[in-house]
Structures are given as C-alpha cells and as structure tokens.
Amino acid sequence: MIPDMMAENVRLAARGVHKAFGAVRVLDGVRLALRAGRVTAVLGPNGSGKTTLNKVLLGLVRADAGAITLDGQVVTGTDAYRRRIGYMPQAPRFPDNLSPREVLTLMQSLRPAEPVDLDASIQRFDIGAYVDRPLGVCSGGQRQRVNAAVALLFSPDVLILDEPTAGLDPVASAALKDRIVHERAAGRAILVTSHVLSELDGLTDDVVLLLDGRVQYEGSVDALREQTGERSLERAVAALLRTERASVATGEAA
C-alpha cells in the first residue's frame, strides 16, 4: 500500500488527483507517494496517464481535483516548490546553437543564489569531450547526458526521470543508473518512467501501475514479485497486467 501521505519520509505526493481534457478522463483519483531514499517506477501502457501525472507533479498541468503535497504541505497552485525538483524529460529540447557548457551556465544564471560547481557536473556526466561543441552536432546519447546534468545541477530533493536511458549506449546507461543509485543513497526521492522494464531491475524499490488513469497496483517490488511469483520486474509487471486485463474482461462479460 502507498504510505500515509503525511509520513515523515514522504517527499512529493499526489492525493486523489483527477484530470480530464474535455470529455477524455486522463487521471482518475490517482494517489502516489515518493519517499526519500527510494526509487518509484510509474509504469503503464501508452495512454495510461503517466505523462500527465508527471506534468501535474511538476505544476505544468493543473489538476481538476485533488492535491499535490511536498513534505506534507499542499503546494497545488504554487510554483516555488518546483525549485526542489529535478526533471529529466524524455526528449530534451535545448537550442542547437548552444554548447553543453552554455546550457549549464544558462541554467545556473537563472538561480544565482544557488551556486553550483559546473566543472563537477561536466565531469560527473562525462561530457567534457564535447562540452564546447554545439548541441546541434551532438548525438542523441550525448544530449541525454546533458539532460541528466541539468536535472541534477542544483542537487534537488526530488528527481522525476522520464525514460532516462533513452538513446544511451550500454556504458552511458550503466553510468546513469549508477548515478541514480548514488542519488537514492543520498536520500533523494526518485520517480522513473520507462518502457524498458529490464532497465529498472535492481534499481526500483516501489512500483505504481497505471491503467486508464487509475492506480491498479501500488507497492514494493518485493511484494509484486511475491504476488506474481516472478523474479524479474518485467515478467512480474506482465503477469500483473494479464491479471488486471482478465479481471476487466470478466467484469465486462458479466
């Protein structure tokens, strides 16, 4: 079960969030709690509501009902709380004429009261070889590393990572997963969405499964494995989806 939203280790939470676009209901009473020092994977097929949920958590989309809390305080309708969130979108849209160094410097200039070590960020994500090269000539994987560097630039309390390993080669993907493990150990609350479930094995602590805008499962990876009898996360989620779909089909037949 999702822990009490007021629990001490819950950082960012959604409480009964509803969202519709016209007649299309996208989120239907979603509850979610991101806990400090844990990685939560939000999973579900295309159209399940994952992207909209991320946008609601980030304050980019206003929920029709429900609330977002940070450390137990309602932040719905405000924006200051977003300073404590690092966001890594699936497809970064940096100006092609800027270099990675210029992007990082620009981001730093937006928050001058929070000094950061740019050289450390460049080294941490191994972008030194192309840090002064225009992003327009960088590969997708290189741009994704810059994307990760921006997300972690200000050492946020919460990380929201949307398909973080997309476009990365195996070495870069392993390095990013090591970084996620490091940030989890530092006490950050981390949300990850990914279609490549094998990438999340050994990385994820908790799972939230969305289907048609509703939470169909919430709990630890260990509990999911025990429930399904499957050891890999990919097979455990597949087994859960089969069960849910069979349940829906049975209900429709009745």
C-alpha positions as a LaTeX table, in Angstrom:
\begin{tabular}{lrrr}
\hline
Residue & $x$ (\AA) & $y$ (\AA) & $z$ (\AA) \\
\hline
Met1 & 0.00 & 0.00 & 0.00 \\
Ile2 & 1.03 & 3.61 & $-0.52$ \\
Pro3 & 2.32 & 5.01 & 2.79 \\
Asp4 & 0.48 & 7.71 & 4.71 \\
Met5 & 0.85 & 10.96 & 2.77 \\
Met6 & 1.89 & 12.71 & 5.98 \\
Ala7 & 4.57 & 10.14 & 6.80 \\
Glu8 & 7.93 & 11.66 & 7.58 \\
Asn9 & 9.79 & 10.09 & 4.68 \\
Val10 & 7.22 & 11.03 & 2.01 \\
Arg11 & 8.58 & 13.90 & $-0.05$ \\
Leu12 & 6.27 & 14.52 & $-3.00$ \\
Ala13 & 2.77 & 13.10 & $-3.12$ \\
Ala14 & $-0.39$ & 13.18 & $-5.21$ \\
Arg15 & $-3.65$ & 12.87 & $-3.29$ \\
Gly16 & $-6.76$ & 11.85 & $-5.22$ \\
Val17 & $-5.73$ & 13.63 & $-8.42$ \\
His18 & $-8.27$ & 13.90 & $-11.24$ \\
Lys19 & $-7.61$ & 15.38 & $-14.67$ \\
Ala20 & $-9.67$ & 15.42 & $-17.86$ \\
Phe21 & $-9.11$ & 17.08 & $-21.21$ \\
Gly22 & $-12.60$ & 17.77 & $-22.49$ \\
Ala23 & $-14.53$ & 14.52 & $-22.37$ \\
Val24 & $-11.35$ & 12.43 & $-22.04$ \\
Arg25 & $-10.62$ & 11.42 & $-18.45$ \\
Val26 & $-6.86$ & 11.01 & $-18.12$ \\
Leu27 & $-6.32$ & 10.70 & $-14.35$ \\
Asp28 & $-8.98$ & 9.25 & $-12.08$ \\
Gly29 & $-8.28$ & 9.67 & $-8.36$ \\
Val30 & $-4.55$ & 8.93 & $-8.58$ \\
Arg31 & $-2.63$ & 8.61 & $-5.32$ \\
Leu32 & 1.15 & 8.48 & $-5.31$ \\
Ala33 & 3.84 & 8.94 & $-2.68$ \\
Leu34 & 7.53 & 9.41 & $-3.45$ \\
Arg35 & 9.64 & 8.53 & $-0.42$ \\
Ala36 & 13.08 & 9.80 & 0.43 \\
Gly37 & 15.82 & 7.31 & $-0.38$ \\
Arg38 & 13.63 & 5.20 & $-2.69$ \\
Val39 & 13.10 & 4.86 & $-6.43$ \\
Thr40 & 9.47 & 4.59 & $-7.54$ \\
Ala41 & 8.71 & 3.32 & $-11.04$ \\
Val42 & 5.44 & 4.57 & $-12.54$ \\
Leu43 & 4.51 & 2.05 & $-15.22$ \\
Gly44 & 1.70 & 1.53 & $-17.67$ \\
Pro45 & 0.95 & 1.22 & $-21.38$ \\
Asn46 & 0.77 & 4.23 & $-23.69$ \\
Gly47 & $-2.23$ & 6.37 & $-22.81$ \\
Ser48 & $-2.32$ & 5.24 & $-19.18$ \\
Gly49 & $-1.71$ & 8.77 & $-17.83$ \\
Lys50 & 1.99 & 8.67 & $-16.93$ \\
Thr51 & 2.97 & 11.83 & $-18.80$ \\
Thr52 & 0.01 & 13.81 & $-17.47$ \\
Leu53 & 0.80 & 12.67 & $-13.93$ \\
Asn54 & 4.39 & 13.89 & $-14.32$ \\
Lys55 & 3.14 & 17.26 & $-15.55$ \\
Val56 & 0.73 & 17.58 & $-12.63$ \\
Leu57 & 3.52 & 16.78 & $-10.15$ \\
Leu58 & 5.70 & 19.41 & $-11.84$ \\
Gly59 & 2.95 & 22.02 & $-11.78$ \\
Leu60 & 2.86 & 22.21 & $-15.57$ \\
Val61 & $-0.74$ & 20.99 & $-15.67$ \\
Arg62 & $-3.38$ & 21.96 & $-13.10$ \\
Ala63 & $-5.38$ & 19.05 & $-11.70$ \\
Asp64 & $-9.17$ & 19.31 & $-11.78$ \\
Ala65 & $-9.37$ & 17.89 & $-8.26$ \\
Gly66 & $-7.04$ & 16.52 & $-5.61$ \\
Ala67 & $-3.79$ & 17.97 & $-4.29$ \\
Ile68 & $-0.02$ & 17.80 & $-4.59$ \\
Thr69 & 1.97 & 17.93 & $-1.36$ \\
Leu70 & 5.66 & 18.38 & $-0.62$ \\
Asp71 & 6.79 & 17.28 & 2.82 \\
Gly72 & 3.13 & 17.16 & 3.83 \\
Gln73 & 2.33 & 20.73 & 2.77 \\
Val74 & $-0.16$ & 21.35 & $-0.05$ \\
Val75 & 1.60 & 23.06 & $-2.95$ \\
Thr76 & $-1.15$ & 22.82 & $-5.56$ \\
Gly77 & $-1.38$ & 26.09 & $-7.46$ \\
Thr78 & 2.02 & 27.35 & $-6.31$ \\
Asp79 & 5.36 & 27.22 & $-8.09$ \\
Ala80 & 8.17 & 27.80 & $-5.56$ \\
Tyr81 & 8.25 & 24.11 & $-4.67$ \\
Arg82 & 9.49 & 23.27 & $-8.16$ \\
Arg83 & 12.94 & 24.53 & $-7.18$ \\
Arg84 & 13.28 & 21.33 & $-5.16$ \\
Ile85 & 12.55 & 19.07 & $-8.16$ \\
Gly86 & 14.97 & 17.99 & $-10.86$ \\
Tyr87 & 13.27 & 16.97 & $-14.10$ \\
Met88 & 14.78 & 14.92 & $-16.90$ \\
Pro89 & 12.36 & 14.81 & $-19.85$ \\
Gln90 & 12.50 & 12.01 & $-22.38$ \\
Ala91 & 13.45 & 14.35 & $-25.24$ \\
Pro92 & 15.47 & 17.41 & $-24.18$ \\
Arg93 & 14.86 & 20.47 & $-26.34$ \\
Phe94 & 17.97 & 22.57 & $-25.98$ \\
Pro95 & 18.82 & 25.22 & $-28.61$ \\
Asp96 & 21.05 & 23.57 & $-31.20$ \\
Asn97 & 23.41 & 26.54 & $-31.34$ \\
Leu98 & 24.30 & 26.33 & $-27.63$ \\
Ser99 & 27.03 & 24.12 & $-26.23$ \\
Pro100 & 26.54 & 21.94 & $-23.16$ \\
Arg101 & 28.64 & 24.39 & $-21.15$ \\
Glu102 & 26.43 & 27.29 & $-22.27$ \\
Val103 & 23.28 & 25.35 & $-21.36$ \\
Leu104 & 24.60 & 24.63 & $-17.86$ \\
Thr105 & 25.78 & 28.22 & $-17.44$ \\
Leu106 & 22.37 & 29.49 & $-18.55$ \\
Met107 & 20.60 & 27.25 & $-16.05$ \\
Gln108 & 22.94 & 28.43 & $-13.30$ \\
Ser109 & 22.22 & 32.07 & $-14.16$ \\
Leu110 & 18.51 & 31.51 & $-13.59$ \\
Arg111 & 19.21 & 30.71 & $-9.92$ \\
Pro112 & 22.23 & 32.81 & $-8.95$ \\
Ala113 & 21.56 & 32.39 & $-5.24$ \\
Glu114 & 22.28 & 28.66 & $-5.56$ \\
Pro115 & 25.91 & 28.37 & $-6.70$ \\
Val116 & 26.91 & 25.08 & $-8.31$ \\
Asp117 & 30.19 & 23.54 & $-9.44$ \\
Leu118 & 29.84 & 23.38 & $-13.22$ \\
Asp119 & 33.15 & 21.61 & $-13.66$ \\
Ala120 & 31.99 & 18.88 & $-11.27$ \\
Ser121 & 28.76 & 18.46 & $-13.24$ \\
Ile122 & 30.69 & 18.22 & $-16.50$ \\
Gln123 & 32.98 & 15.57 & $-15.04$ \\
Arg124 & 30.18 & 13.68 & $-13.29$ \\
Phe125 & 28.34 & 13.05 & $-16.56$ \\
Asp126 & 31.44 & 12.66 & $-18.73$ \\
Ile127 & 30.56 & 15.43 & $-21.18$ \\
Gly128 & 33.97 & 17.10 & $-21.21$ \\
Ala129 & 34.91 & 15.82 & $-24.68$ \\
Tyr130 & 32.09 & 17.79 & $-26.30$ \\
Val131 & 31.21 & 20.39 & $-23.66$ \\
Asp132 & 32.04 & 23.29 & $-26.02$ \\
Arg133 & 30.56 & 21.71 & $-29.15$ \\
Pro134 & 27.17 & 22.96 & $-30.46$ \\
Leu135 & 24.41 & 20.62 & $-29.34$ \\
Gly136 & 23.13 & 20.52 & $-32.90$ \\
Val137 & 26.04 & 18.29 & $-33.86$ \\
Cys138 & 25.94 & 16.14 & $-30.72$ \\
Ser139 & 24.44 & 12.64 & $-30.76$ \\
Gly140 & 21.18 & 11.79 & $-29.03$ \\
Gly141 & 23.08 & 9.99 & $-26.28$ \\
Gln142 & 25.36 & 12.98 & $-25.71$ \\
Arg143 & 22.36 & 15.30 & $-25.45$ \\
Gln144 & 20.78 & 12.89 & $-22.98$ \\
Arg145 & 23.84 & 13.14 & $-20.73$ \\
Val146 & 23.50 & 16.93 & $-20.77$ \\
Asn147 & 19.82 & 16.42 & $-19.95$ \\
Ala148 & 20.82 & 14.42 & $-16.86$ \\
Ala149 & 23.39 & 17.02 & $-15.83$ \\
Val150 & 20.74 & 19.76 & $-15.96$ \\
Ala151 & 18.28 & 17.68 & $-13.90$ \\
Leu152 & 20.82 & 17.21 & $-11.10$ \\
Leu153 & 22.51 & 20.61 & $-11.34$ \\
Phe154 & 21.01 & 22.00 & $-8.12$ \\
Ser155 & 21.01 & 18.77 & $-6.07$ \\
Pro156 & 17.19 & 18.60 & $-5.82$ \\
Asp157 & 15.27 & 16.71 & $-3.14$ \\
Val158 & 13.07 & 15.04 & $-5.77$ \\
Leu159 & 14.00 & 13.68 & $-9.20$ \\
Ile160 & 11.48 & 12.96 & $-11.95$ \\
Leu161 & 13.11 & 10.99 & $-14.76$ \\
Asp162 & 11.12 & 10.25 & $-17.91$ \\
Glu163 & 12.71 & 7.44 & $-19.95$ \\
Pro164 & 16.16 & 8.45 & $-18.64$ \\
Thr165 & 18.18 & 5.84 & $-20.54$ \\
Ala166 & 16.57 & 6.57 & $-23.93$ \\
Gly167 & 19.27 & 6.97 & $-26.57$ \\
Leu168 & 22.13 & 5.98 & $-24.29$ \\
Asp169 & 24.67 & 3.32 & $-25.19$ \\
Pro170 & 25.17 & 0.49 & $-22.66$ \\
Val171 & 28.15 & 2.19 & $-20.98$ \\
Ala172 & 26.35 & 5.52 & $-20.59$ \\
Ser173 & 23.16 & 3.76 & $-19.47$ \\
Ala174 & 25.05 & 1.87 & $-16.76$ \\
Ala175 & 26.74 & 5.09 & $-15.64$ \\
Leu176 & 23.38 & 6.87 & $-15.36$ \\
Lys177 & 21.87 & 4.00 & $-13.38$ \\
Asp178 & 24.88 & 4.15 & $-11.04$ \\
Arg179 & 24.17 & 7.87 & $-10.60$ \\
Ile180 & 20.52 & 7.15 & $-9.77$ \\
Val181 & 21.63 & 4.63 & $-7.14$ \\
His182 & 24.01 & 7.26 & $-5.73$ \\
Glu183 & 21.25 & 9.87 & $-5.55$ \\
Arg184 & 18.91 & 7.39 & $-3.88$ \\
Ala185 & 21.58 & 6.71 & $-1.25$ \\
Ala186 & 21.85 & 10.47 & $-0.73$ \\
Gly187 & 18.19 & 10.47 & 0.33 \\
Arg188 & 16.53 & 11.79 & $-2.79$ \\
Ala189 & 13.01 & 10.70 & $-3.72$ \\
Ile190 & 13.09 & 9.49 & $-7.32$ \\
Leu191 & 10.33 & 8.80 & $-9.83$ \\
Val192 & 11.22 & 6.92 & $-13.01$ \\
Thr193 & 9.05 & 6.12 & $-16.00$ \\
Ser194 & 10.34 & 3.70 & $-18.62$ \\
His195 & 9.06 & 1.31 & $-21.25$ \\
Val196 & 12.22 & $-0.79$ & $-20.93$ \\
Leu197 & 11.44 & $-2.61$ & $-17.71$ \\
Ser198 & 14.67 & $-4.61$ & $-17.79$ \\
Glu199 & 16.44 & $-1.26$ & $-17.25$ \\
Leu200 & 14.64 & $-0.91$ & $-13.91$ \\
Asp201 & 15.54 & $-4.29$ & $-12.43$ \\
Gly202 & 17.77 & $-3.84$ & $-9.41$ \\
Leu203 & 17.09 & $-0.10$ & $-9.47$ \\
Thr204 & 13.45 & 0.19 & $-8.40$ \\
Asp205 & 12.11 & $-0.07$ & $-4.85$ \\
Asp206 & 8.42 & 0.65 & $-5.41$ \\
Val207 & 6.02 & 0.23 & $-8.33$ \\
Val208 & 2.88 & 2.12 & $-9.28$ \\
Leu209 & 0.94 & 0.64 & $-12.21$ \\
Leu210 & $-1.42$ & 2.97 & $-14.07$ \\
Leu211 & $-4.16$ & 1.69 & $-16.36$ \\
Asp212 & $-6.64$ & 4.09 & $-17.94$ \\
Gly213 & $-5.72$ & 6.80 & $-15.45$ \\
Arg214 & $-6.24$ & 4.66 & $-12.36$ \\
Val215 & $-3.73$ & 3.10 & $-9.99$ \\
Gln216 & $-4.13$ & $-0.65$ & $-10.36$ \\
Tyr217 & $-1.18$ & $-1.63$ & $-8.21$ \\
Glu218 & 0.95 & 0.15 & $-5.62$ \\
Gly219 & 3.61 & $-1.48$ & $-3.51$ \\
Ser220 & 7.19 & $-2.62$ & $-3.26$ \\
Val221 & 8.95 & $-4.60$ & $-5.96$ \\
Asp222 & 9.47 & $-7.43$ & $-3.46$ \\
Ala223 & 5.72 & $-7.60$ & $-2.76$ \\
Leu224 & 4.98 & $-7.60$ & $-6.50$ \\
Arg225 & 7.39 & $-10.47$ & $-7.07$ \\
Glu226 & 5.85 & $-12.43$ & $-4.24$ \\
Gln227 & 2.33 & $-11.78$ & $-5.55$ \\
Thr228 & 3.11 & $-12.83$ & $-9.12$ \\
Gly229 & 5.73 & $-15.49$ & $-8.45$ \\
Glu230 & 8.03 & $-13.84$ & $-10.99$ \\
Arg231 & 11.59 & $-12.73$ & $-10.19$ \\
Ser232 & 12.23 & $-10.19$ & $-12.94$ \\
Leu233 & 10.37 & $-6.89$ & $-12.79$ \\
Glu234 & 9.45 & $-7.15$ & $-16.47$ \\
Arg235 & 7.79 & $-10.55$ & $-16.05$ \\
Ala236 & 6.15 & $-9.55$ & $-12.77$ \\
Val237 & 4.54 & $-6.47$ & $-14.36$ \\
Ala238 & 3.47 & $-8.53$ & $-17.40$ \\
Ala239 & 1.81 & $-11.07$ & $-15.09$ \\
Leu240 & 0.05 & $-8.28$ & $-13.22$ \\
Leu241 & $-1.20$ & $-6.74$ & $-16.46$ \\
Arg242 & $-2.57$ & $-10.09$ & $-17.63$ \\
Thr243 & $-4.44$ & $-10.47$ & $-14.33$ \\
Glu244 & $-5.87$ & $-6.95$ & $-14.50$ \\
Arg245 & $-6.98$ & $-7.33$ & $-18.11$ \\
Ala246 & $-8.56$ & $-10.70$ & $-17.39$ \\
Ser247 & $-10.42$ & $-9.14$ & $-14.47$ \\
Val248 & $-11.71$ & $-6.32$ & $-16.67$ \\
Ala249 & $-12.78$ & $-8.78$ & $-19.38$ \\
Thr250 & $-14.61$ & $-10.93$ & $-16.79$ \\
Gly251 & $-16.39$ & $-7.87$ & $-15.46$ \\
Glu252 & $-17.46$ & $-6.80$ & $-18.94$ \\
Ala253 & $-18.73$ & $-10.30$ & $-19.71$ \\
Ala254 & $-20.76$ & $-10.34$ & $-16.53$ \\
\hline
\end{tabular}
